[in-house]
């Protein structure tokens, strides 16, 4: 379908949805009408806001599609991996590889989760947490019981972050402070055992938080066993009589997992739990360490300085044989990332303005990376195919101003600049290469929100983000001798956030994002090279509604229609013009109903779904990947300290799968069948 026609169809869909804003049931008209908000974020579930000295901007200040998931929406989830928690986030796609340590990831704004183009910046407690290629292995260290909130920022106008912040960013905030002990023990299908323990102690300005978790399972499919372990500690000091807070966070994670491999289309449907004999030695081992220091200082009443320093360690080994016709690969990744982030926020009192804030930030991110590969025969090395050592340093900075002339108008202009340095060494060939001279990449941003009527906020934004090469694609490796330009993403969005009554809120938005010279990694290429995809266009419509008519009933749903296509392909693949980008479903959906039957008994029914997609770039195969998964939770709080849960995942036993194309055939990884879990929760407050 031509780009113009597609754009008009999406715009028409937006217009057709606007009448729903006025079609509000009058049954609860007695509820007070909220006052003007002047923001664009939505909150799903209860979020505890902890008083902090830090006065820098947050996701709540970004005038884009921002969603904040509270602890109650994520802590009850029975999941094998933390990325699965994002199935509850509006407009977010989850890609389930179901292959041991390479289990899956999330993405949004019509960027797929294949790992070729990773467009989401991940932060854990404010610390950058992507691997060099933009993937999210560091998310493995987080378990549900330790999460305080999840924040998802979709769009190109957030100036705070640079590297990987192409379509937006996502932040996970864990527990800090409090006096409590929490425990969770669960058992269920596939001999799954899940144990989590969390404790907090707060005395005289000194807070300690500890977390410990172990999870193991045989998995739905044959040869899918895993065991994972995580431990964390947080120590902060904030004396009442001194204007500062200082603290450190340490985390360690280990995972040892088998991989069931991929099936043919026929076998995936007929015997989805099967694993082929040639996958018998596939699997992976992963170790992750995260260490960070945090300092917030009130320089004076209207001026706050923050500083974060960090070191992230990733040691990953994977053995994988994708089909009988290819050799087993041994893939070794060793990365050490460290850096610092500092911001200065000034909030002077300007009598003629409703609000005025100036913020500036600087960050440096240093990476030392190794990527090694061998062909194997049942984990016995045969031939080395890769031995690369490379480093990259990102120097970034931003400035933005929040100007609110009145209570009903807010303007946020800003700009970000990034520069990169580094070098590459191919130890197999004995060659070296410099990083592409991307120059200083300027990325202007602008957002505005207009609140002319109580309960309604009209917002719009425009922003520029940038993509550079990943891994070996970041460097001038022969036969390339000229510097590559960064891929520039220009995106804009218009939307309405509505809250006509205290019991209903939501958002309608239309967005577009166009990229020049987009590049994608060749995932199976021994050299780690890339393809020039060319100019791409992505666009979509988002609709979200949350309704809580009584204190016992809470319902929500989020629907996203999205498109992604190649507008002007790279010089080597002109036949891709007008083709859909692979692994991009045409819609995403999530929704649910929570009903509190009594003060101590709660039920929850929720779903997530997506449309189908082409598994390869030429759109020459059938489309795959659509599913509709329904889950059920029954929770009984027996006493103040003890609660019981029963959870059914995939209640209707819906078939789901992840599909990719190896150049000759489609390969299929089925999702879990219907499964059952029981859990005991303990809570003691002091």
RASUL-V225130 format. One record per residue. N is the residue number from 0. PHI is phi in radians with two decimals (999 if undefined). Layout:
# RASUL-V225130
n phi
N PHI
N PHI
This chain:
# RASUL-V225130
n phi
0 999
1 -1.01
2 -1.02
3 -1.11
4 -1.12
5 -1.06
6 -1.06
7 -1.18
8 -1.13
9 -1.19
10 -1.06
11 -1.12
12 -1.10
13 -1.07
14 -1.06
15 -1.18
16 -1.53
17 -1.05
18 -1.05
19 -1.12
20 -1.14
21 -1.59
22 -1.51
23 -1.60
24 -1.00
25 -1.46
26 -1.10
27 -2.09
28 -1.10
29 -1.25
30 -1.10
31 -1.16
32 -1.40
33 -1.10
34 -1.39
35 -1.14
36 -1.69
37 1.29
38 -2.45
39 -2.21
40 -1.57
41 -2.11
42 -1.95
43 -1.99
44 1.48
45 -1.35
46 -2.07
47 -1.53
48 -1.66
49 -1.53
50 -1.14
51 -2.27
52 -1.33
53 -1.01
54 -2.00
55 -1.25
56 -1.22
57 -2.32
58 -1.02
59 -1.11
60 -1.59
61 -1.48
62 -1.52
63 -2.52
64 -1.39
65 -2.04
66 -2.23
67 -2.09
68 -1.70
69 -1.37
70 -1.03
71 -1.13
72 -1.46
73 -2.07
74 -1.21
75 -1.50
76 -1.26
77 -1.67
78 -2.28
79 -1.49
80 -2.48
81 -1.13
82 -1.10
83 -1.15
84 -1.11
85 -1.36
86 -1.12
87 -1.56
88 -1.54
89 -1.07
90 1.23
91 -1.89
92 -1.72
93 -1.95
94 -1.91
95 -1.83
96 -1.23
97 1.00
98 -2.21
99 1.05
100 -1.18
101 -1.61
102 -1.55
103 2.77
104 -2.88
105 -2.12
106 -2.73
107 -2.81
108 0.97
109 1.12
110 -1.58
111 -1.44
112 -1.84
113 -1.25
114 1.71
115 -1.38
116 -2.26
117 -1.89
118 -1.91
119 -2.08
120 -1.40
121 -1.81
122 -2.28
123 -2.06
124 0.92
125 1.43
126 -1.79
127 -0.96
128 -2.42
129 -1.73
130 -1.32
131 -0.97
132 -1.44
133 1.57
134 -1.24
135 -2.24
136 -1.10
137 -1.17
138 -1.14
139 -1.06
140 -1.25
141 -1.66
142 -2.05
143 -0.97
144 -1.16
145 -1.62
146 -1.59
147 -1.64
148 -2.85
149 -2.19
150 -2.08
151 -2.07
152 -2.01
153 -1.79
154 2.40
155 -1.90
156 -1.85
157 -1.57
158 -1.41
159 -1.18
160 -2.24
161 -2.03
162 -0.93
163 1.26
164 -1.51
165 -1.48
166 -1.87
167 2.50
168 -2.59
169 -2.42
170 -2.16
171 -1.92
172 -1.93
173 -1.78
174 -1.12
175 -2.40
176 1.39
177 1.60
178 -2.19
179 -2.82
180 -2.39
181 -2.09
182 -2.49
183 -2.54
184 -2.23
185 -2.31
186 -2.48
187 -2.92
188 -0.92
189 1.13
190 0.95
191 -1.43
192 -2.14
193 -2.30
194 -2.24
195 -2.38
196 -2.44
197 -2.41
198 -2.52
199 -2.34
200 -2.45
201 -2.28
202 -2.54
203 0.95
204 1.52
205 -1.84
206 -2.03
207 -2.24
208 -2.35
209 -2.27
210 -2.51
211 -2.52
212 -2.59
213 -2.46
214 -2.45
215 -2.49
216 -2.82
217 -1.42
218 1.38
219 -1.14
220 -1.61
221 -1.08
222 0.95
223 -2.26
224 -1.14
225 -2.66
226 -2.41
227 -2.35
228 -2.43
229 -2.47
230 -2.45
231 -2.60
232 -2.48
233 -2.33
234 -2.28
235 -2.30
236 -2.31
237 -2.46
238 -1.12
239 -1.15
240 -1.68
241 -2.28
242 -1.47
243 -2.67
244 -2.40
245 -2.40
246 -2.90
247 -2.35
248 -2.29
249 -2.32
250 -2.42
251 -2.47
252 -2.48
253 -2.39
254 -2.52
255 -2.21
256 -2.47
257 -1.56
258 -2.05
259 -1.35
260 1.38
261 -1.92
262 -2.07
263 -1.24
264 -1.04
265 -1.17
266 -1.20
267 -1.09
268 -1.37
269 -1.35
270 -2.40
271 -1.10
272 -1.43
273 -1.25
274 -2.34
275 -1.20
276 -1.09
277 -1.24
278 -1.64
279 -1.08
280 -1.94
281 -1.32
282 2.88
283 -2.80
284 -2.31
285 -2.40
286 -2.21
287 -2.36
288 -2.21
289 -2.34
290 -2.39
291 -2.57
292 -2.06
293 -2.33
294 -2.41
295 -2.15
296 -2.30
297 -1.45
298 -1.07
299 -2.75
300 -1.06
301 -1.95
302 -2.39
303 -2.18
304 -2.05
305 -2.18
306 -2.52
307 -2.21
308 -2.17
309 -2.76
310 -2.49
311 -2.03
312 -2.11
313 -2.32
314 -2.21
315 -2.27
316 -2.23
317 -2.43
318 -2.03
319 -2.57
320 -2.23
321 -1.29
322 -2.71
323 -1.13
324 -1.47
325 -2.07
326 -1.39
327 -1.22
328 -1.84
329 -1.88
330 -2.03
331 -2.02
332 -2.24
333 -2.33
334 -2.26
335 -2.22
336 -2.03
337 -2.57
338 3.11
339 -2.56
340 -2.32
341 -2.34
342 -2.36
343 -2.27
344 -2.12
345 -2.06
346 -2.14
347 -1.32
348 -1.56
349 -1.97
350 -1.08
351 -1.51
352 -2.07
353 -1.23
354 -2.73
355 -2.67
356 -2.44
357 -2.07
358 -2.36
359 -2.38
360 -2.52
361 -2.29
362 -2.59
363 -2.34
364 -2.22
365 -1.91
366 -2.21
367 -2.08
368 -2.22
369 -2.28
370 -2.32
371 -2.24
372 -2.42
373 -2.33
374 -1.50
375 -2.23
376 -2.17
377 0.94
378 1.20
379 -1.84
380 -1.14
381 -1.98
382 -2.39
383 -1.48
384 -1.94
385 -2.67
386 -2.64
387 -2.08
388 -2.20
389 -2.64
390 -2.25
391 -2.56
392 -2.15
393 -1.88
394 -1.81
395 -2.37
396 -2.81
397 -2.62
398 -2.54
399 -2.62
400 -2.23
401 -1.81
402 -2.15
403 -2.12
404 -1.07
405 -2.43
406 -1.22
407 -1.88
408 -2.48
409 -2.35
410 -2.15
411 -2.32
412 -1.44
413 -2.83
414 -2.63
415 -2.25
416 -2.34
417 -2.33
418 -2.40
419 -2.33
420 -2.47
421 2.76
422 -2.59
423 -2.32
424 -2.36
425 -1.69
426 -1.26
427 -1.22
428 -1.63
429 1.21
430 -2.05
431 -2.24
432 -2.64
433 -1.55
434 -1.21
435 -1.01
436 -1.43
437 -1.34
438 1.21
439 -1.55
440 -1.66
441 -1.55
442 -2.34
443 -1.23
444 -2.42
445 -2.75
446 -2.46
447 -2.59
448 -2.40
449 -2.09
450 -2.14
451 -1.30
452 -2.26
453 -0.99
454 1.60
455 -2.31
456 -2.23
457 -1.67
458 -2.27
459 -2.64
460 -2.68
461 -2.45
462 -2.78
463 -2.07
464 -2.20
465 -2.45
466 -2.09
467 -1.93
468 -1.12
469 -2.05
470 0.89
471 -1.12
472 -1.23
473 -1.46
474 -2.11
475 -1.49
476 -1.68
477 -0.89
478 -1.52
479 -1.48
480 -2.16
481 -1.86
482 -1.22
483 -1.49
484 -1.41
485 -1.19
486 -1.44
487 -1.75
488 -1.86
489 -1.87
490 -2.32
491 -2.54
492 -2.69
493 -2.28
494 -2.80
495 -2.21
496 -1.76
497 -2.17
498 -2.58
499 -1.17
500 -2.41
501 -1.17
502 -1.80
503 -2.49
504 -2.62
505 3.11
506 -2.66
507 -2.18
508 -2.55
509 -2.15
510 -2.47
511 -2.47
512 -2.61
513 -2.09
514 -2.09
515 -1.72
516 0.80
517 -1.10
518 -2.09
519 -2.30
520 -1.25
521 -1.54
522 -1.12
523 -1.78
524 -1.34
525 -1.03
526 -1.53
527 1.29
528 -1.34
529 -2.42
530 -1.96
531 -1.56
532 -1.20
533 1.79
534 -1.41
535 -2.16
536 -2.35
537 -2.24
538 -2.71
539 -2.97
540 -2.13
541 -2.10
542 -2.29
543 -2.31
544 -2.47
545 -2.13
546 -2.26
547 -2.30
548 -1.19
549 -2.37
550 -1.21
551 -1.72
552 -2.10
553 -2.43
554 -2.21
555 -2.72
556 -2.70
557 -2.46
558 -2.27
559 -2.27
560 -1.78
561 -2.48
562 -2.44
563 -2.56
564 -2.51
565 -1.55
566 -1.52
567 -2.34
568 -1.19
569 -1.12
570 -1.12
571 -1.61
572 -2.38
573 -1.11
574 -1.21
575 -1.49
576 -0.98
577 1.39
578 -1.39
579 -1.23
580 -1.18
581 -1.16
582 1.01
583 -2.08
584 -1.15
585 -1.40
586 -2.63
587 -2.26
588 -2.52
589 -2.58
590 -3.08
591 -3.05
592 -2.33
593 -1.88
594 -2.34
595 -1.60
596 -1.13
597 -2.34
598 -1.13
599 -2.04
600 -2.16
601 -2.25
602 -2.10
603 -2.51
604 -2.23
605 -2.49
606 -2.47
607 -2.48
608 -2.63
609 -2.65
610 -1.46
611 -1.66
612 -2.65
613 -1.44
614 -1.46
615 -2.48
616 -1.37
617 -1.53
618 1.00
619 -1.69
620 -1.86
621 -1.18
622 -1.66
623 -2.37
624 1.68
625 -1.32
626 -2.80
627 -2.53
628 -1.90
629 -2.00
630 -2.24
631 -2.30
632 -2.28
633 -2.09
634 -2.27
635 -2.18
636 -1.57
637 -1.14
638 -2.41
639 -1.08
640 -1.73
641 -2.18
642 -2.34
643 -2.17
644 -2.33
645 -2.27
646 -2.29
647 -2.05
648 -1.74
649 1.02
650 -0.96
651 -1.60
652 1.00
653 -1.23
654 -1.39
655 -2.41
656 -2.79
657 -1.86
658 -2.30
659 -2.40
660 -2.11
661 -1.63
662 1.80
663 -2.20
664 -2.75
665 -1.50
666 -2.09
667 -2.16
668 -2.15
669 -1.18
670 -1.47
671 -1.15
672 -1.39
673 -1.03
674 -2.46
675 -2.20
676 -2.50
677 -2.11
678 -2.52
679 -2.04
680 -1.94
681 -2.11
682 -2.53
683 -2.31
684 -1.82
685 -2.06
